[in-house]
Amino acid sequence: MTMSTIRRVGVSATAVAVLVGAAGCQGGEPKAGDAPKSPSRSDVTKVLTATYKKTAEAKSAKVHMTLSMPAGAEGGGDMEMTGVMGWDPTMMDMTMKGEAFQSAPDSPEQMRMVWLDNVMYMDVGAERAAEMDGKRWMKMDLGAIAEMSGDKALQKQMTGGLENMNQDPAQQLAILLDSPNLKHVGAEKIDGVATQHYKGSLTVAEMLDANKALDVLSDKERKDLLAGVEKSGIESYDIEVWVNEDGYPARMDVGMDSPQGVVKMVADYSDYGAKASVQAPPASETVDLMEMLEGLGEDGAAGEGEGADAAAS
């Protein structure tokens, strides 16, 4: 396999990582999806807490997601992802397509991505498979790659990033509940479905504090991450949710303001609780990126040794 092939696949993996990055109620608790007239902050919190519990227990849903990047940003354009996602445990089986996804040279029109057991598999297509002994799946264990680097901070950030890779609706609801300006917007229909619309926003610092996936970071690492995000010009994290009459999020809209424009993710969910049948591709059809990187390192070291011997002679 050539380095150019690895680089092209890596660009596609980066596009996916942008998305790194969505209990039944008992007793006197409000029913998820019910919104009282002119609700107070306390009322809204109770309703969305019930929605959060129910969504967390569903553990899976079908999703159609659109990620929009400003034209001035790297990888600008839209990316669509359609498939199934699960949380607790984290898993995904998505098909991706769109302008942002096709920003790399020779990118296929669409690509399938499977996320299972903290490992990502990408179907690189028939053309690139020809450069990989006919194997069309690229395996990327990001945690193992970070560990190979020997950078402890990178390892922790990668571990947190694995959780962020699947920004499930329950996790987004948990972040929304920490918004200081959470409010009920009103009743609206989404694709003909009756819903209640809620919204809130957080500063970058508030969002990082609310994101439990980042608990693996030390105080210094968290401060460095906050400084890096703020340096990029991102100021706020805005979340909107439309809760259907069954008490599940029918749609979630997440936006981040940046100097280039708004980075926006819109996700439509359905079939909550349906079994998420996600399977890793056969090993015989899979190439391990980490093993390839190790092989390239060994080849490079051997080449340097041969060069030194030639110079000595």
C-alpha positions as CSV (number, residue, x, y, z in Angstrom):
1,M,0.0,0.0,0.0
2,T,1.3,3.5,-0.8
3,M,1.5,6.4,1.5
4,S,-0.8,8.4,-0.7
5,T,-3.5,5.7,-0.2
6,I,-3.1,6.0,3.6
7,R,-3.3,9.8,3.4
8,R,-6.5,9.7,1.3
9,V,-8.2,7.3,3.6
10,G,-7.0,9.4,6.6
11,V,-8.7,12.5,5.2
12,S,-12.0,10.6,5.0
13,A,-11.5,9.5,8.6
14,T,-11.0,13.1,9.6
15,A,-14.3,14.0,8.0
16,V,-16.0,11.4,10.1
17,A,-14.3,12.6,13.2
18,V,-15.8,16.0,12.8
19,L,-18.8,14.5,14.2
20,V,-16.9,13.7,17.2
21,G,-17.6,15.3,16.1
22,A,-28.1,12.6,20.5
23,A,-36.7,5.4,31.5
24,G,-39.8,5.3,31.4
25,C,-41.4,7.7,33.9
26,Q,-43.1,6.6,37.1
27,G,-45.1,8.1,40.0
28,G,-45.6,11.8,39.8
29,E,-43.0,12.6,37.2
30,P,-44.2,14.5,34.1
31,K,-44.6,12.4,31.0
32,A,-41.8,12.9,28.5
33,G,-43.1,15.0,25.6
34,D,-45.8,16.8,27.7
35,A,-45.2,20.5,28.0
36,P,-47.4,22.6,30.3
37,K,-48.7,26.0,29.1
38,S,-46.2,28.8,29.7
39,P,-43.8,26.3,31.5
40,S,-41.4,27.5,34.1
41,R,-37.7,26.6,34.0
42,S,-38.5,23.9,36.6
43,D,-41.3,22.5,34.4
44,V,-39.0,22.4,31.3
45,T,-36.2,20.7,33.3
46,K,-38.6,18.0,34.6
47,V,-40.0,17.3,31.1
48,L,-36.5,17.1,29.5
49,T,-35.2,15.0,32.4
50,A,-37.9,12.5,31.7
51,T,-37.1,12.6,28.0
52,Y,-33.4,12.1,28.8
53,K,-34.1,9.0,31.0
54,K,-36.3,7.4,28.4
55,T,-33.9,8.1,25.6
56,A,-30.9,6.8,27.6
57,E,-32.8,3.5,28.2
58,A,-33.7,3.1,24.5
59,K,-30.0,2.6,23.7
60,S,-30.5,2.8,19.9
61,A,-32.2,4.6,17.1
62,K,-32.2,5.1,13.4
63,V,-30.8,8.4,12.3
64,H,-30.4,10.7,9.3
65,M,-27.9,13.4,10.1
66,T,-26.6,16.4,8.1
67,L,-23.4,18.2,9.1
68,S,-22.9,21.7,7.5
69,M,-19.5,23.3,7.6
70,P,-19.0,27.0,6.5
71,A,-17.5,27.5,3.1
72,G,-14.4,29.2,4.7
73,A,-13.6,26.2,6.9
74,E,-11.5,23.2,5.9
75,G,-13.8,20.6,4.5
76,G,-16.5,23.1,4.0
77,G,-19.9,22.0,2.7
78,D,-22.5,19.4,3.7
79,M,-22.1,15.8,4.8
80,E,-25.0,13.4,5.2
81,M,-25.0,10.3,7.4
82,T,-27.8,7.7,7.4
83,G,-28.0,4.5,9.4
84,V,-28.3,3.2,12.9
85,M,-26.6,4.2,16.1
86,G,-26.4,2.7,19.6
87,W,-25.3,4.0,22.9
88,D,-24.3,2.0,26.0
89,P,-22.5,0.4,24.3
90,T,-21.4,2.8,21.6
91,M,-21.9,1.5,18.0
92,M,-22.7,2.9,14.6
93,D,-23.4,1.7,11.1
94,M,-23.6,4.7,8.7
95,T,-23.4,5.6,5.1
96,M,-21.8,9.0,4.4
97,K,-22.0,11.2,1.4
98,G,-21.8,14.9,0.5
99,E,-19.5,17.8,-0.4
100,A,-17.5,17.8,2.8
101,F,-17.0,14.1,2.6
102,Q,-15.8,14.4,-1.0
103,S,-13.3,17.2,-0.4
104,A,-10.3,14.7,-0.6
105,P,-9.0,13.9,-4.1
106,D,-10.5,10.8,-5.7
107,S,-13.0,10.4,-2.8
108,P,-15.9,8.0,-3.6
109,E,-19.4,9.3,-3.9
110,Q,-20.3,7.7,-0.6
111,M,-18.7,5.5,2.0
112,R,-19.9,3.2,4.7
113,M,-18.6,3.5,8.2
114,V,-18.9,1.0,11.1
115,W,-18.1,1.8,14.7
116,L,-17.9,-1.0,17.2
117,D,-15.9,-1.8,20.4
118,N,-14.1,1.6,20.1
119,V,-12.8,0.7,16.6
120,M,-13.8,2.4,13.4
121,Y,-14.0,0.5,10.1
122,M,-14.3,2.3,6.8
123,D,-15.3,0.8,3.4
124,V,-12.8,2.5,1.1
125,G,-14.4,1.2,-2.1
126,A,-13.3,-1.1,-4.9
127,E,-10.8,1.3,-6.4
128,R,-8.8,1.7,-3.2
129,A,-9.3,-2.0,-2.3
130,A,-7.2,-2.8,-5.4
131,E,-4.3,-1.1,-3.6
132,M,-4.9,-3.1,-0.5
133,D,-4.8,-6.7,-1.8
134,G,-8.5,-6.5,-2.6
135,K,-9.4,-5.7,1.0
136,R,-11.9,-2.9,1.1
137,W,-12.2,-2.3,4.8
138,M,-9.8,-0.1,6.7
139,K,-9.6,-0.7,10.5
140,M,-8.7,2.2,12.7
141,D,-8.3,1.7,16.4
142,L,-7.7,5.4,17.4
143,G,-6.9,4.6,21.0
144,A,-4.2,2.1,20.0
145,I,-2.8,4.6,17.5
146,A,-2.6,7.3,20.2
147,E,-1.0,4.8,22.6
148,M,1.6,4.0,19.9
149,S,2.5,7.6,19.8
150,G,3.6,7.6,23.5
151,D,1.8,10.9,24.1
152,K,-0.2,10.4,27.4
153,A,-2.2,13.6,26.8
154,L,-3.1,12.4,23.3
155,Q,-4.1,9.0,24.6
156,K,-6.6,10.6,27.1
157,Q,-8.0,12.9,24.5
158,M,-8.5,10.1,22.1
159,T,-10.3,8.1,24.8
160,G,-12.6,11.0,25.4
161,G,-13.0,11.4,21.6
162,L,-14.2,7.8,21.3
163,E,-17.2,8.7,23.4
164,N,-17.8,11.9,21.5
165,M,-17.7,9.9,18.2
166,N,-21.2,8.9,19.0
167,Q,-22.9,12.0,20.1
168,D,-26.2,10.2,20.9
169,P,-29.4,12.1,21.6
170,A,-29.3,11.2,25.4
171,Q,-25.9,12.8,25.7
172,Q,-27.0,15.9,23.9
173,L,-30.0,16.2,26.2
174,A,-27.8,16.0,29.2
175,I,-25.7,18.9,27.9
176,L,-28.9,20.9,27.1
177,L,-30.2,20.4,30.6
178,D,-27.1,22.3,31.8
179,S,-28.0,25.4,29.7
180,P,-28.6,28.5,31.8
181,N,-31.2,29.8,29.4
182,L,-33.1,26.6,28.6
183,K,-36.6,27.3,27.5
184,H,-39.7,25.9,25.8
185,V,-40.3,27.4,22.4
186,G,-43.7,25.9,21.6
187,A,-45.6,23.2,19.8
188,E,-44.4,22.5,16.2
189,K,-44.7,19.7,13.6
190,I,-41.6,18.0,12.2
191,D,-42.3,16.1,9.0
192,G,-45.9,15.9,10.0
193,V,-45.2,14.7,13.6
194,A,-46.4,16.7,16.5
195,T,-43.6,17.8,18.8
196,Q,-42.6,20.2,21.6
197,H,-39.7,22.5,20.8
198,Y,-37.0,23.3,23.4
199,K,-33.7,25.2,23.0
200,G,-30.8,26.5,25.0
201,S,-27.2,27.6,24.6
202,L,-24.0,27.2,26.5
203,T,-20.6,28.9,26.5
204,V,-17.7,26.8,25.4
205,A,-16.6,26.4,29.0
206,E,-20.1,25.4,30.1
207,M,-20.4,22.9,27.3
208,L,-17.0,21.3,28.2
209,D,-18.1,21.0,31.9
210,A,-21.3,19.4,30.9
211,N,-19.7,16.9,28.5
212,K,-19.0,13.8,30.7
213,A,-17.0,12.2,27.9
214,L,-14.2,14.7,28.8
215,D,-13.9,13.6,32.4
216,V,-10.8,11.6,31.5
217,L,-8.9,14.8,31.0
218,S,-6.9,16.4,33.9
219,D,-7.6,20.0,34.9
220,K,-4.6,21.2,32.9
221,E,-5.7,19.2,29.8
222,R,-9.2,20.5,30.1
223,K,-7.9,24.1,30.3
224,D,-5.7,23.6,27.3
225,L,-8.6,22.2,25.3
226,L,-10.8,25.1,26.3
227,A,-8.0,27.6,25.3
228,G,-7.6,25.8,22.0
229,V,-11.4,25.9,21.2
230,E,-11.6,29.6,22.3
231,K,-8.6,30.4,20.1
232,S,-10.4,28.9,17.1
233,G,-13.1,31.6,17.6
234,I,-15.9,29.3,18.7
235,E,-18.0,31.2,21.3
236,S,-21.2,29.3,21.9
237,Y,-22.8,25.9,21.7
238,D,-26.5,26.0,20.8
239,I,-28.9,23.0,21.1
240,E,-32.5,22.6,20.0
241,V,-34.6,19.5,20.4
242,W,-38.1,18.6,19.2
243,V,-39.7,16.0,21.5
244,N,-42.4,13.8,20.0
245,E,-45.6,12.6,21.8
246,D,-43.8,9.3,22.7
247,G,-41.3,11.3,24.7
248,Y,-38.3,10.8,22.4
249,P,-36.3,13.4,20.5
250,A,-37.6,13.5,16.9
251,R,-35.0,16.0,15.8
252,M,-31.9,17.6,17.4
253,D,-30.1,20.7,16.0
254,V,-26.7,21.5,17.3
255,G,-24.8,24.7,16.2
256,M,-21.5,26.3,17.0
257,D,-20.6,29.8,16.0
258,S,-17.1,30.2,14.5
259,P,-15.3,33.1,12.6
260,Q,-16.0,31.2,9.3
261,G,-19.7,30.8,10.1
262,V,-22.0,28.4,11.9
263,V,-21.1,24.7,12.1
264,K,-24.4,23.0,12.3
265,M,-25.6,19.4,12.8
266,V,-29.2,18.4,12.3
267,A,-30.3,14.9,13.2
268,D,-33.6,13.2,12.7
269,Y,-34.3,10.1,14.8
270,S,-36.8,7.2,14.6
271,D,-37.3,3.6,15.7
272,Y,-35.9,4.2,19.3
273,G,-35.1,0.9,21.0
274,A,-35.0,-1.2,17.8
275,K,-32.1,-3.7,18.0
276,A,-29.0,-2.1,16.5
277,S,-27.4,-5.0,14.6
278,V,-23.9,-3.7,14.0
279,Q,-21.2,-6.2,13.0
280,A,-17.5,-5.8,12.3
281,P,-16.5,-6.7,8.7
282,P,-14.7,-10.1,8.2
283,A,-11.0,-10.0,9.2
284,S,-10.2,-11.5,5.7
285,E,-11.6,-8.3,4.1
286,T,-9.9,-5.9,6.6
287,V,-6.6,-4.0,6.6
288,D,-5.4,-2.7,10.0
289,L,-4.1,0.9,9.8
290,M,-2.0,0.6,12.9
291,E,-0.2,-2.5,11.5
292,M,0.4,-0.6,8.3
293,L,1.9,2.3,10.1
294,E,4.2,0.0,12.1
295,G,5.3,-1.6,8.9
296,L,6.1,1.7,7.3
297,G,8.1,2.6,10.4
298,E,10.1,-0.6,10.1
299,D,10.7,-0.1,6.4
300,G,11.9,3.4,7.1
301,A,14.3,2.3,9.8
302,A,15.6,-0.4,7.5
303,G,16.2,2.1,4.7
304,E,18.1,4.4,7.0
305,G,20.3,1.5,8.1
306,E,21.1,0.6,4.5
307,G,21.9,4.2,3.7
308,A,24.3,4.4,6.7
309,D,26.0,1.1,5.7
310,A,26.5,2.4,2.1
311,A,28.0,5.7,3.4
312,A,30.4,3.8,5.7
313,S,31.6,1.6,2.8
